[in-house]
């Protein structure tokens, strides 16, 4: 009897040990996942941290020179739902800011927008079909890591050519916004802009001069380092400049110039048409799934996705990844795989509900960096504002934004384009500069980044072959 009880107790003890070991194993299995989640949350929190509140908020305005005109044009010409677009693009901003930790922009797919504005038969179903088709290809390349292969194979001079051509294209558009009044709904320039008025040339010139005085050529970090050194020297008594003058310069450099220009534009919009502010309605737009017919799929792919795809791959993925490394260092550079996946994922969701097709863009990144954006908190703050405004006002905000001075948007776009174009300044050899300028000339004259890419890729290959042939000839002559 005693033996049986002992055996029973042993069985119970072994069962208990198995239960404990199973529980321990379960805890051990859950611990890595919980640690992974904690790590992701900590990384997102660090990525959204502001280095400087005013600088980050100012940087958030650097992309609006591209964003607002295209959104307004599509809303006016093709009845794009502004409220839905604001909500989705705001969410995109917050997510990408948390993922990348740099001011990764969310911009309209410009080629699709250009086709929609110029072609009356290219409506909302075609726009969304084009966005979904383009994003499907980009997402596939990212998910399969083929985008990394493409990224490594494209030489740096070709990327710089794409950046220079896009930057100059932005600058040319900005100058057109400044010089002429615009009908954004039709994508046309009207008569020459008057000198005076709430959207006159004098206002635009004053805004441009103000930004140049505050931001200079965009050497913000160098200015801060120089100021810190001067403050140290002044404290030691080795500098003639008084600390008061030095601190005055620091205050000048910290002025949120882009924020002030944008706020001024909103105030002038209300002054130009006070009834627009009175027409604002509380509440978000009603969302619905866009119905896309077979014809819309076909036209969206042929007319929209085919011309947009090269631009998305080159400017929204390759050029963006190169630029993050240039601006923030290799440790914070975005990978081609992750950027391609986020570009694809956000449109494979939003386009079904009528949100404007979006991508990342080197121009937006350059513009936000120009005005002080250094972390993901920059774009996350912009995204929070977009989402809040979209939920509170919906599409009724269009009545107010239509009155926004286009000349001020041109000023913001001009500095963003120049900042992007300056990325090509590291091309030192004549061969590299030759490839860059070929790409730029063909892209601008042909109005196609894809055509510029093909031409400069051919030129680059010819130069490499010529160099090898020349070296072989020299070696044979020496022998």
One Martini backbone bead per residue (centre of mass of N, CA, C, O) as a GRO file, in nm:
protein
  479
    1UNK     BB    1   0.058   0.063  -0.020
    2UNK     BB    2   0.298   0.246   0.002
    3UNK     BB    3   0.401   0.199  -0.282
    4UNK     BB    4   0.160   0.307  -0.436
    5UNK     BB    5   0.162   0.593  -0.316
    6UNK     BB    6   0.441   0.660  -0.413
    7UNK     BB    7   0.385   0.625  -0.712
    8UNK     BB    8   0.163   0.836  -0.729
    9UNK     BB    9   0.337   1.073  -0.636
   10UNK     BB   10   0.539   1.049  -0.865
   11UNK     BB   11   0.341   1.104  -1.091
   12UNK     BB   12   0.250   1.378  -0.988
   13UNK     BB   13   0.531   1.503  -0.994
   14UNK     BB   14   0.582   1.465  -1.296
   15UNK     BB   15   0.334   1.623  -1.387
   16UNK     BB   16   0.415   1.883  -1.253
   17UNK     BB   17   0.681   1.917  -1.404
   18UNK     BB   18   0.551   1.933  -1.686
   19UNK     BB   19   0.379   2.180  -1.633
   20UNK     BB   20   0.609   2.367  -1.553
   21UNK     BB   21   0.773   2.330  -1.815
   22UNK     BB   22   0.550   2.428  -2.003
   23UNK     BB   23   0.522   2.707  -1.876
   24UNK     BB   24   0.813   2.790  -1.923
   25UNK     BB   25   0.803   2.760  -2.228
   26UNK     BB   26   0.580   2.967  -2.273
   27UNK     BB   27   0.734   3.200  -2.150
   28UNK     BB   28   0.980   3.172  -2.340
   29UNK     BB   29   0.810   3.223  -2.601
   30UNK     BB   30   0.688   3.506  -2.514
   31UNK     BB   31   0.929   3.684  -2.443
   32UNK     BB   32   1.042   3.764  -2.725
   33UNK     BB   33   0.783   3.903  -2.826
   34UNK     BB   34   0.768   4.113  -2.599
   35UNK     BB   35   1.050   4.226  -2.649
   36UNK     BB   36   0.995   4.310  -2.941
   37UNK     BB   37   0.762   4.505  -2.881
   38UNK     BB   38   0.922   4.686  -2.691
   39UNK     BB   39   1.137   4.762  -2.900
   40UNK     BB   40   0.948   4.894  -3.108
   41UNK     BB   41   0.835   5.111  -2.919
   42UNK     BB   42   1.107   5.239  -2.852
   43UNK     BB   43   1.183   5.311  -3.142
   44UNK     BB   44   0.936   5.486  -3.207
   45UNK     BB   45   0.985   5.691  -2.982
   46UNK     BB   46   1.265   5.778  -3.086
   47UNK     BB   47   1.172   5.862  -3.380
   48UNK     BB   48   0.953   6.087  -3.252
   49UNK     BB   49   1.163   6.260  -3.143
   50UNK     BB   50   1.246   6.581  -3.064
   51UNK     BB   51   1.508   6.799  -3.109
   52UNK     BB   52   1.322   7.048  -3.221
   53UNK     BB   53   1.028   7.184  -3.224
   54UNK     BB   54   1.044   7.421  -3.433
   55UNK     BB   55   1.210   7.274  -3.648
   56UNK     BB   56   1.011   7.039  -3.701
   57UNK     BB   57   0.763   7.211  -3.769
   58UNK     BB   58   0.899   7.357  -4.001
   59UNK     BB   59   0.968   7.103  -4.172
   60UNK     BB   60   0.668   7.016  -4.227
   61UNK     BB   61   0.630   7.257  -4.448
   62UNK     BB   62   0.833   7.167  -4.690
   63UNK     BB   63   0.595   6.984  -4.856
   64UNK     BB   64   0.345   7.179  -4.935
   65UNK     BB   65   0.427   7.281  -5.223
   66UNK     BB   66   0.333   6.998  -5.343
   67UNK     BB   67   0.073   6.893  -5.203
   68UNK     BB   68  -0.147   7.115  -5.234
   69UNK     BB   69  -0.170   7.162  -5.546
   70UNK     BB   70  -0.243   6.865  -5.622
   71UNK     BB   71  -0.488   6.827  -5.441
   72UNK     BB   72  -0.650   7.065  -5.550
   73UNK     BB   73  -0.657   6.980  -5.845
   74UNK     BB   74  -0.807   6.706  -5.798
   75UNK     BB   75  -1.051   6.825  -5.646
   76UNK     BB   76  -1.144   7.022  -5.878
   77UNK     BB   77  -1.122   6.826  -6.141
   78UNK     BB   78  -1.201   6.513  -5.985
   79UNK     BB   79  -1.332   6.494  -5.695
   80UNK     BB   80  -1.147   6.469  -5.468
   81UNK     BB   81  -1.133   6.362  -5.142
   82UNK     BB   82  -0.998   6.551  -4.900
   83UNK     BB   83  -1.061   6.412  -4.629
   84UNK     BB   84  -0.958   6.127  -4.697
   85UNK     BB   85  -0.671   6.212  -4.775
   86UNK     BB   86  -0.592   6.334  -4.501
   87UNK     BB   87  -0.625   6.082  -4.327
   88UNK     BB   88  -0.433   5.888  -4.476
   89UNK     BB   89  -0.177   6.069  -4.500
   90UNK     BB   90  -0.153   6.109  -4.197
   91UNK     BB   91  -0.107   5.811  -4.127
   92UNK     BB   92   0.142   5.776  -4.300
   93UNK     BB   93   0.321   5.981  -4.152
   94UNK     BB   94   0.323   5.845  -3.875
   95UNK     BB   95   0.433   5.566  -3.958
   96UNK     BB   96   0.697   5.659  -4.106
   97UNK     BB   97   0.815   5.810  -3.867
   98UNK     BB   98   0.834   5.554  -3.678
   99UNK     BB   99   1.013   5.378  -3.870
  100UNK     BB  100   1.261   5.586  -3.968
  101UNK     BB  101   1.338   5.873  -3.812
  102UNK     BB  102   1.264   6.051  -4.058
  103UNK     BB  103   1.147   6.293  -4.295
  104UNK     BB  104   0.927   6.108  -4.443
  105UNK     BB  105   0.746   6.151  -4.711
  106UNK     BB  106   0.410   6.237  -4.847
  107UNK     BB  107   0.331   6.204  -5.186
  108UNK     BB  108   0.224   6.251  -5.480
  109UNK     BB  109   0.155   6.102  -5.780
  110UNK     BB  110   0.248   6.294  -6.042
  111UNK     BB  111   0.181   6.143  -6.305
  112UNK     BB  112  -0.110   6.076  -6.239
  113UNK     BB  113  -0.199   6.368  -6.187
  114UNK     BB  114  -0.133   6.476  -6.472
  115UNK     BB  115  -0.329   6.293  -6.626
  116UNK     BB  116  -0.590   6.376  -6.476
  117UNK     BB  117  -0.581   6.685  -6.541
  118UNK     BB  118  -0.552   6.647  -6.871
  119UNK     BB  119  -0.784   6.409  -6.846
  120UNK     BB  120  -1.126   6.388  -6.835
  121UNK     BB  121  -1.148   6.052  -6.842
  122UNK     BB  122  -0.967   6.060  -6.574
  123UNK     BB  123  -1.082   5.938  -6.298
  124UNK     BB  124  -1.109   5.801  -5.995
  125UNK     BB  125  -1.091   5.501  -6.083
  126UNK     BB  126  -0.827   5.542  -6.249
  127UNK     BB  127  -0.651   5.654  -6.025
  128UNK     BB  128  -0.675   5.407  -5.833
  129UNK     BB  129  -0.574   5.194  -6.033
  130UNK     BB  130  -0.295   5.318  -6.074
  131UNK     BB  131  -0.206   5.303  -5.776
  132UNK     BB  132  -0.238   4.994  -5.740
  133UNK     BB  133  -0.051   4.898  -5.968
  134UNK     BB  134   0.205   5.040  -5.882
  135UNK     BB  135   0.214   4.925  -5.585
  136UNK     BB  136   0.230   4.626  -5.654
  137UNK     BB  137   0.508   4.632  -5.784
  138UNK     BB  138   0.665   4.765  -5.553
  139UNK     BB  139   0.590   4.556  -5.336
  140UNK     BB  140   0.712   4.310  -5.476
  141UNK     BB  141   1.007   4.416  -5.483
  142UNK     BB  142   1.024   4.438  -5.172
  143UNK     BB  143   0.931   4.151  -5.071
  144UNK     BB  144   1.168   4.008  -5.264
  145UNK     BB  145   1.433   4.205  -5.273
  146UNK     BB  146   1.477   4.333  -5.564
  147UNK     BB  147   1.526   4.632  -5.486
  148UNK     BB  148   1.819   4.593  -5.387
  149UNK     BB  149   1.935   4.524  -5.662
  150UNK     BB  150   1.858   4.785  -5.804
  151UNK     BB  151   2.005   4.975  -5.607
  152UNK     BB  152   2.300   4.856  -5.658
  153UNK     BB  153   2.307   4.895  -5.984
  154UNK     BB  154   2.276   5.197  -5.950
  155UNK     BB  155   2.446   5.460  -6.012
  156UNK     BB  156   2.512   5.757  -5.863
  157UNK     BB  157   2.497   5.960  -6.108
  158UNK     BB  158   2.203   5.881  -6.178
  159UNK     BB  159   2.074   5.970  -5.916
  160UNK     BB  160   2.170   6.265  -5.937
  161UNK     BB  161   2.017   6.322  -6.200
  162UNK     BB  162   1.736   6.280  -6.084
  163UNK     BB  163   1.756   6.493  -5.860
  164UNK     BB  164   1.820   6.735  -6.039
  165UNK     BB  165   1.569   6.719  -6.225
  166UNK     BB  166   1.354   6.734  -6.001
  167UNK     BB  167   1.448   6.996  -5.869
  168UNK     BB  168   1.417   7.173  -6.129
  169UNK     BB  169   1.121   7.110  -6.175
  170UNK     BB  170   1.024   7.241  -5.915
  171UNK     BB  171   1.147   7.522  -5.966
  172UNK     BB  172   0.993   7.583  -6.227
  173UNK     BB  173   0.713   7.561  -6.104
  174UNK     BB  174   0.757   7.779  -5.888
  175UNK     BB  175   0.805   8.015  -6.083
  176UNK     BB  176   0.526   7.993  -6.211
  177UNK     BB  177   0.369   8.052  -5.949
  178UNK     BB  178   0.498   8.335  -5.908
  179UNK     BB  179   0.447   8.483  -6.192
  180UNK     BB  180   0.165   8.329  -6.210
  181UNK     BB  181  -0.142   8.273  -6.226
  182UNK     BB  182  -0.368   8.003  -6.112
  183UNK     BB  183  -0.531   7.700  -6.243
  184UNK     BB  184  -0.543   7.412  -6.076
  185UNK     BB  185  -0.784   7.255  -6.204
  186UNK     BB  186  -0.632   7.287  -6.509
  187UNK     BB  187  -0.319   7.337  -6.510
  188UNK     BB  188  -0.295   7.664  -6.547
  189UNK     BB  189  -0.176   7.959  -6.667
  190UNK     BB  190  -0.222   8.281  -6.640
  191UNK     BB  191  -0.163   8.567  -6.578
  192UNK     BB  192   0.020   8.796  -6.456
  193UNK     BB  193   0.128   8.876  -6.162
  194UNK     BB  194   0.070   9.100  -5.945
  195UNK     BB  195   0.234   9.312  -5.734
  196UNK     BB  196  -0.030   9.356  -5.579
  197UNK     BB  197  -0.165   9.204  -5.295
  198UNK     BB  198  -0.258   8.890  -5.147
  199UNK     BB  199  -0.097   8.762  -5.434
  200UNK     BB  200   0.167   8.913  -5.482
  201UNK     BB  201   0.494   8.978  -5.557
  202UNK     BB  202   0.573   9.125  -5.299
  203UNK     BB  203   0.495   8.898  -5.104
  204UNK     BB  204   0.678   8.680  -5.225
  205UNK     BB  205   0.951   8.827  -5.192
  206UNK     BB  206   0.938   8.861  -4.888
  207UNK     BB  207   0.924   8.558  -4.822
  208UNK     BB  208   1.193   8.480  -4.957
  209UNK     BB  209   1.379   8.668  -4.796
  210UNK     BB  210   1.307   8.559  -4.517
  211UNK     BB  211   1.412   8.268  -4.564
  212UNK     BB  212   1.704   8.341  -4.634
  213UNK     BB  213   1.774   8.482  -4.366
  214UNK     BB  214   1.707   8.238  -4.180
  215UNK     BB  215   1.825   7.972  -4.364
  216UNK     BB  216   1.971   8.022  -4.610
  217UNK     BB  217   2.138   7.735  -4.753
  218UNK     BB  218   2.089   7.501  -4.515
  219UNK     BB  219   2.325   7.528  -4.273
  220UNK     BB  220   2.216   7.465  -3.976
  221UNK     BB  221   2.430   7.285  -3.825
  222UNK     BB  222   2.673   7.469  -3.878
  223UNK     BB  223   2.558   7.716  -3.735
  224UNK     BB  224   2.533   7.586  -3.454
  225UNK     BB  225   2.831   7.519  -3.418
  226UNK     BB  226   2.939   7.808  -3.449
  227UNK     BB  227   2.776   7.929  -3.216
  228UNK     BB  228   2.892   7.753  -2.990
  229UNK     BB  229   3.182   7.846  -3.030
  230UNK     BB  230   3.128   8.150  -2.982
  231UNK     BB  231   3.019   8.123  -2.696
  232UNK     BB  232   3.277   8.003  -2.579
  233UNK     BB  233   3.465   8.241  -2.654
  234UNK     BB  234   3.302   8.460  -2.507
  235UNK     BB  235   3.337   8.330  -2.222
  236UNK     BB  236   3.667   8.365  -2.244
  237UNK     BB  237   3.728   8.653  -2.391
  238UNK     BB  238   3.814   8.587  -2.721
  239UNK     BB  239   3.567   8.768  -2.822
  240UNK     BB  240   3.419   9.049  -2.956
  241UNK     BB  241   3.160   8.935  -2.944
  242UNK     BB  242   2.869   8.949  -2.801
  243UNK     BB  243   2.637   8.749  -2.658
  244UNK     BB  244   2.391   8.906  -2.765
  245UNK     BB  245   2.453   8.865  -3.070
  246UNK     BB  246   2.462   8.560  -3.068
  247UNK     BB  247   2.170   8.514  -2.962
  248UNK     BB  248   2.034   8.663  -3.194
  249UNK     BB  249   2.119   8.458  -3.408
  250UNK     BB  250   1.984   8.212  -3.282
  251UNK     BB  251   1.696   8.323  -3.300
  252UNK     BB  252   1.694   8.358  -3.605
  253UNK     BB  253   1.748   8.048  -3.678
  254UNK     BB  254   1.474   7.953  -3.503
  255UNK     BB  255   1.280   8.052  -3.699
  256UNK     BB  256   0.964   7.952  -3.835
  257UNK     BB  257   0.930   8.024  -4.153
  258UNK     BB  258   0.726   7.820  -4.281
  259UNK     BB  259   0.504   7.854  -4.073
  260UNK     BB  260   0.456   8.159  -4.116
  261UNK     BB  261   0.386   8.141  -4.416
  262UNK     BB  262   0.141   7.953  -4.384
  263UNK     BB  263  -0.023   8.123  -4.185
  264UNK     BB  264  -0.041   8.365  -4.372
  265UNK     BB  265  -0.202   8.217  -4.592
  266UNK     BB  266  -0.453   8.158  -4.420
  267UNK     BB  267  -0.522   8.449  -4.350
  268UNK     BB  268  -0.548   8.547  -4.648
  269UNK     BB  269  -0.776   8.353  -4.723
  270UNK     BB  270  -0.984   8.476  -4.530
  271UNK     BB  271  -0.968   8.768  -4.641
  272UNK     BB  272  -1.043   8.708  -4.938
  273UNK     BB  273  -1.276   8.483  -4.811
  274UNK     BB  274  -1.485   8.477  -4.549
  275UNK     BB  275  -1.700   8.260  -4.644
  276UNK     BB  276  -1.513   8.010  -4.633
  277UNK     BB  277  -1.508   7.985  -4.322
  278UNK     BB  278  -1.826   7.963  -4.297
  279UNK     BB  279  -1.831   7.679  -4.479
  280UNK     BB  280  -1.749   7.510  -4.257
  281UNK     BB  281  -1.765   7.163  -4.159
  282UNK     BB  282  -1.853   6.931  -3.930
  283UNK     BB  283  -1.689   6.652  -4.025
  284UNK     BB  284  -1.643   6.384  -4.199
  285UNK     BB  285  -1.614   6.205  -4.459
  286UNK     BB  286  -1.766   5.976  -4.659
  287UNK     BB  287  -1.686   5.654  -4.690
  288UNK     BB  288  -1.592   5.452  -4.985
  289UNK     BB  289  -1.586   5.215  -5.218
  290UNK     BB  290  -1.428   5.191  -5.510
  291UNK     BB  291  -1.545   5.150  -5.834
  292UNK     BB  292  -1.381   4.924  -6.069
  293UNK     BB  293  -1.353   4.883  -6.383
  294UNK     BB  294  -1.213   4.743  -6.653
  295UNK     BB  295  -1.150   5.009  -6.794
  296UNK     BB  296  -1.014   5.143  -6.551
  297UNK     BB  297  -0.784   4.941  -6.527
  298UNK     BB  298  -0.667   4.983  -6.806
  299UNK     BB  299  -0.623   5.294  -6.800
  300UNK     BB  300  -0.465   5.304  -6.535
  301UNK     BB  301  -0.225   5.136  -6.636
  302UNK     BB  302  -0.147   5.272  -6.909
  303UNK     BB  303  -0.174   5.593  -6.828
  304UNK     BB  304  -0.056   5.574  -6.520
  305UNK     BB  305   0.146   5.340  -6.431
  306UNK     BB  306   0.363   5.335  -6.652
  307UNK     BB  307   0.475   5.635  -6.602
  308UNK     BB  308   0.504   5.604  -6.280
  309UNK     BB  309   0.697   5.369  -6.210
  310UNK     BB  310   0.981   5.492  -6.264
  311UNK     BB  311   0.946   5.726  -6.061
  312UNK     BB  312   0.901   5.553  -5.808
  313UNK     BB  313   1.168   5.392  -5.817
  314UNK     BB  314   1.372   5.634  -5.841
  315UNK     BB  315   1.252   5.866  -5.643
  316UNK     BB  316   1.092   5.696  -5.405
  317UNK     BB  317   1.348   5.501  -5.353
  318UNK     BB  318   1.640   5.543  -5.448
  319UNK     BB  319   1.673   5.852  -5.388
  320UNK     BB  320   1.580   5.839  -5.093
  321UNK     BB  321   1.797   5.648  -4.984
  322UNK     BB  322   2.039   5.820  -5.062
  323UNK     BB  323   1.949   6.080  -4.904
  324UNK     BB  324   1.946   5.966  -4.617
  325UNK     BB  325   2.250   5.908  -4.618
  326UNK     BB  326   2.348   6.198  -4.676
  327UNK     BB  327   2.194   6.346  -4.428
  328UNK     BB  328   2.215   6.095  -4.178
  329UNK     BB  329   2.360   5.852  -4.258
  330UNK     BB  330   2.407   5.512  -4.266
  331UNK     BB  331   2.247   5.442  -3.993
  332UNK     BB  332   1.971   5.609  -4.123
  333UNK     BB  333   1.929   5.460  -4.370
  334UNK     BB  334   1.715   5.358  -4.600
  335UNK     BB  335   1.572   5.086  -4.734
  336UNK     BB  336   1.453   4.966  -5.028
  337UNK     BB  337   1.258   4.757  -4.917
  338UNK     BB  338   1.095   4.930  -4.710
  339UNK     BB  339   1.006   5.156  -4.903
  340UNK     BB  340   0.854   4.976  -5.105
  341UNK     BB  341   0.652   4.862  -4.900
  342UNK     BB  342   0.522   5.132  -4.805
  343UNK     BB  343   0.429   5.232  -5.078
  344UNK     BB  344   0.245   4.989  -5.136
  345UNK     BB  345   0.068   4.961  -4.876
  346UNK     BB  346  -0.077   5.242  -4.863
  347UNK     BB  347  -0.233   5.203  -5.145
  348UNK     BB  348  -0.368   4.916  -5.095
  349UNK     BB  349  -0.569   5.079  -4.907
  350UNK     BB  350  -0.652   5.384  -4.980
  351UNK     BB  351  -0.755   5.359  -5.282
  352UNK     BB  352  -1.027   5.208  -5.215
  353UNK     BB  353  -1.128   5.504  -5.066
  354UNK     BB  354  -1.004   5.765  -5.239
  355UNK     BB  355  -0.712   5.807  -5.199
  356UNK     BB  356  -0.440   5.944  -5.282
  357UNK     BB  357  -0.175   5.864  -5.451
  358UNK     BB  358   0.130   5.758  -5.293
  359UNK     BB  359   0.467   5.865  -5.196
  360UNK     BB  360   0.784   5.898  -5.188
  361UNK     BB  361   1.023   6.187  -5.178
  362UNK     BB  362   1.307   6.368  -5.232
  363UNK     BB  363   1.184   6.654  -5.226
  364UNK     BB  364   1.044   6.639  -4.951
  365UNK     BB  365   1.294   6.570  -4.786
  366UNK     BB  366   1.456   6.823  -4.863
  367UNK     BB  367   1.249   7.032  -4.760
  368UNK     BB  368   1.240   6.939  -4.461
  369UNK     BB  369   1.542   6.973  -4.411
  370UNK     BB  370   1.571   7.273  -4.485
  371UNK     BB  371   1.352   7.354  -4.234
  372UNK     BB  372   1.453   7.122  -3.985
  373UNK     BB  373   1.416   6.828  -4.038
  374UNK     BB  374   1.531   6.516  -3.838
  375UNK     BB  375   1.268   6.351  -3.768
  376UNK     BB  376   0.973   6.169  -3.734
  377UNK     BB  377   0.820   6.401  -3.583
  378UNK     BB  378   0.772   6.586  -3.819
  379UNK     BB  379   0.563   6.404  -3.985
  380UNK     BB  380   0.379   6.331  -3.745
  381UNK     BB  381   0.272   6.616  -3.696
  382UNK     BB  382   0.151   6.649  -3.976
  383UNK     BB  383  -0.035   6.397  -3.957
  384UNK     BB  384  -0.203   6.493  -3.715
  385UNK     BB  385  -0.320   6.739  -3.857
  386UNK     BB  386  -0.451   6.602  -4.098
  387UNK     BB  387  -0.636   6.407  -3.943
  388UNK     BB  388  -0.787   6.617  -3.775
  389UNK     BB  389  -0.894   6.787  -4.010
  390UNK     BB  390  -1.038   6.552  -4.159
  391UNK     BB  391  -1.235   6.487  -3.917
  392UNK     BB  392  -1.353   6.783  -3.871
  393UNK     BB  393  -1.390   6.895  -4.198
  394UNK     BB  394  -1.309   6.759  -4.443
  395UNK     BB  395  -1.407   6.876  -4.761
  396UNK     BB  396  -1.461   7.182  -4.668
  397UNK     BB  397  -1.160   7.289  -4.685
  398UNK     BB  398  -1.150   7.364  -4.988
  399UNK     BB  399  -1.270   7.654  -4.971
  400UNK     BB  400  -1.009   7.769  -4.835
  401UNK     BB  401  -0.762   7.660  -5.011
  402UNK     BB  402  -0.836   7.808  -5.275
  403UNK     BB  403  -0.735   8.095  -5.132
  404UNK     BB  404  -0.455   8.026  -5.134
  405UNK     BB  405  -0.153   8.149  -5.195
  406UNK     BB  406   0.038   8.037  -5.456
  407UNK     BB  407   0.302   8.197  -5.422
  408UNK     BB  408   0.379   8.070  -5.145
  409UNK     BB  409   0.402   7.782  -5.251
  410UNK     BB  410   0.630   7.850  -5.449
  411UNK     BB  411   0.843   7.914  -5.238
  412UNK     BB  412   0.854   7.636  -5.100
  413UNK     BB  413   0.917   7.476  -5.363
  414UNK     BB  414   1.180   7.613  -5.441
  415UNK     BB  415   1.354   7.522  -5.192
  416UNK     BB  416   1.310   7.221  -5.229
  417UNK     BB  417   1.435   7.196  -5.514
  418UNK     BB  418   1.717   7.309  -5.449
  419UNK     BB  419   1.792   7.101  -5.232
  420UNK     BB  420   1.781   6.856  -5.422
  421UNK     BB  421   1.985   6.956  -5.639
  422UNK     BB  422   2.236   6.975  -5.431
  423UNK     BB  423   2.307   6.664  -5.423
  424UNK     BB  424   2.505   6.694  -5.692
  425UNK     BB  425   2.776   6.830  -5.563
  426UNK     BB  426   2.956   6.543  -5.536
  427UNK     BB  427   3.037   6.571  -5.835
  428UNK     BB  428   3.378   6.580  -5.948
  429UNK     BB  429   3.392   6.448  -6.206
  430UNK     BB  430   3.345   6.469  -6.543
  431UNK     BB  431   3.192   6.202  -6.591
  432UNK     BB  432   2.975   6.239  -6.376
  433UNK     BB  433   2.867   6.513  -6.477
  434UNK     BB  434   2.785   6.414  -6.755
  435UNK     BB  435   2.565   6.214  -6.666
  436UNK     BB  436   2.392   6.410  -6.503
  437UNK     BB  437   2.330   6.612  -6.742
  438UNK     BB  438   2.197   6.415  -6.931
  439UNK     BB  439   1.965   6.335  -6.745
  440UNK     BB  440   1.854   6.620  -6.703
  441UNK     BB  441   1.799   6.708  -6.995
  442UNK     BB  442   1.612   6.471  -7.080
  443UNK     BB  443   1.402   6.495  -6.850
  444UNK     BB  444   1.312   6.791  -6.905
  445UNK     BB  445   1.253   6.783  -7.212
  446UNK     BB  446   1.090   6.493  -7.199
  447UNK     BB  447   0.923   6.461  -6.932
  448UNK     BB  448   1.119   6.201  -6.833
  449UNK     BB  449   1.274   5.992  -6.614
  450UNK     BB  450   1.298   5.733  -6.782
  451UNK     BB  451   1.448   5.853  -7.026
  452UNK     BB  452   1.688   5.961  -6.864
  453UNK     BB  453   1.778   5.689  -6.750
  454UNK     BB  454   1.836   5.539  -7.014
  455UNK     BB  455   2.044   5.737  -7.132
  456UNK     BB  456   2.249   5.747  -6.887
  457UNK     BB  457   2.301   5.444  -6.881
  458UNK     BB  458   2.427   5.429  -7.160
  459UNK     BB  459   2.653   5.634  -7.109
  460UNK     BB  460   2.785   5.489  -6.873
  461UNK     BB  461   2.859   5.228  -7.025
  462UNK     BB  462   3.033   5.363  -7.244
  463UNK     BB  463   3.243   5.483  -7.048
  464UNK     BB  464   3.337   5.217  -6.927
  465UNK     BB  465   3.426   5.082  -7.193
  466UNK     BB  466   3.624   5.302  -7.278
  467UNK     BB  467   3.811   5.273  -7.034
  468UNK     BB  468   3.891   4.976  -7.085
  469UNK     BB  469   4.004   5.007  -7.370
  470UNK     BB  470   4.221   5.215  -7.296
  471UNK     BB  471   4.372   5.039  -7.093
  472UNK     BB  472   4.441   4.807  -7.289
  473UNK     BB  473   4.601   4.980  -7.489
  474UNK     BB  474   4.818   5.072  -7.285
  475UNK     BB  475   4.918   4.790  -7.211
  476UNK     BB  476   5.004   4.701  -7.496
  477UNK     BB  477   5.209   4.933  -7.542
  478UNK     BB  478   5.394   4.864  -7.301
  479UNK     BB  479   5.458   4.568  -7.416
   0.00000   0.00000   0.00000
